[in-house]
Amino acid sequence: MAAERVLVPLSDTVTVRQTVGYAVQSGLERADELEVHLVVALPHEADLIEGQQETEAAKELLSKAANWVREDAGSGPITVETTLLGTDEYLFGPRDFASAFDDYAREHDIELVVLDPEYQPGATAQMLQSIERELDAVGLAYDEAPVERPARHERLVGDGTERFDRLFALFWISYGFYLILGDPTYWFDLVTGAAVAGIVSVSLAHITFTFPLDRIQSPIRTLRFGLYVPYLIWEIVKANLAISIVILRPSLPIDPTMTRLNARVRGGLPLLALANSITLTPGTLVVRGDDQRLIVHTLIPSAREDLFDGSLERAVRFVFHGREAAAIASPRERGDTEILGGDEQ
C-alpha cells in the first residue's frame, strides 16, 4: 500500500492526546507508511501581543504532539510534519480555518483530516459555527476521532473556588452595568439590579467565562473597565448630539447602511463588550455576530466613520489586554471593513 498523509489540526483540549493517538493508529492500519501533518491555526496575528502568546503556546503544543506521534508509532514507518497556519493572515472563524486547512491539504496532497471533536482554535471561546460544516463546504474529507470525553458539566463548571470567582465577577459586572443604566440612588433600582445580576450570574457565569479567572489580572481588568465606562458614556453623548443634529435638519440627511466589521477582539466576553458598546452608541446597531465578524447597521455617515476608525475596538482591547494591545491599526487601515449595502429611505 502507498503512504498515507493525514492532517491533524491541534488545539489545547482534553481530547487532543487521544485524537493524535487515533490518527496514528488508524493511519498505520490503512497504509504501510504514514505521514502525519500536525498543524495549529493561529487566531491572532503574530505581531499582536496576544498573538505572540498564542504562537509560543502553539509551538509547545506542536512539539508535544510530535513526541506523541513518535511514541504511538513505535518503530512503525512514520513521518511527522509540524506547521503553524495563520502567521501571515488573520483567521476570524470556522470558514477561514477550514479554508486554511484546505489550502494546506491541497499543497501537500492530503485527502483526510483527523478532527478532534473538541477542537477549538484559540483558548478563550468556542466557535459560534461548526468547523465540520465548513470542512464539508470546501470538500475536505474528515474523520472525527472517537474519543472519550469528560462530562460537560465537569468541563464548564470547574471546582468550587472557580465557580465562586465566576459568579462573583459576573454578578458585580451585571450589577454595575444595571446601575449605570438606571439610578444608583433609587432603592428600587438597587433591589431590582441585585435581583437581575443574581439571575444573570447564576444562569450565565459558566458560559460567559470559558477560562479560569486570574486573581491578579481580573482586578486589573476591573480597574481598566472603570476607566472605560466614562469613555463609553462620552461616546454615547457625542453620538446622541450627532443624531439630534441630523433629526433637526429639514433635509434629514441619513444614510442607513449595513456594514461588516472584522473585529480584532476574541473571546466571548470581550466580543460581547464590543458588540454591546456599539449598540449602545446611537446611530449604530449590531444585528448579527459570526465569531469575530460583526454585521452593523449604521444610520448616518459620521457613525459609520467612527466605527471604521476603531476607537471602541481599541478601548475594549485596552480593558482586556492592556495599553500595548490597544495600539493597533484601525479597521479602516487594516482593510477589515466592508459596506454591504444601503437601505431604502
Secondary structure, DSSP 8 states (H G I E B T S, - for coil): ---EEEEEE--S-TTHHHHHHHHHHHHHHH-SSEEEEEEEE-SS-TTSHHHHHHHHHHHHHHHHHHHHHHHHHTTS-EEEEEEEESTTS---SHHHHHHHHHHHHHHTT--EEEE-TT--SSSS---SS-HHHHHHHHT--EEE-------HHHHHH--HHHHHHHHHHHHHHHHHHHHHHS-TTSHHHHHHHHHHHHHHHHHHHHHH--S---TTHHHHHHHHHHHHHHHHHHHHHHHHHHHHHHHHSTT-----EEEEEE-S--SHHHHHHHHHHHHHSTTEEEEEEETTEEEEEESSHHHHHHHHHTHHHHHHHHHHH-HHHH----HHHHT-EEEEEE---
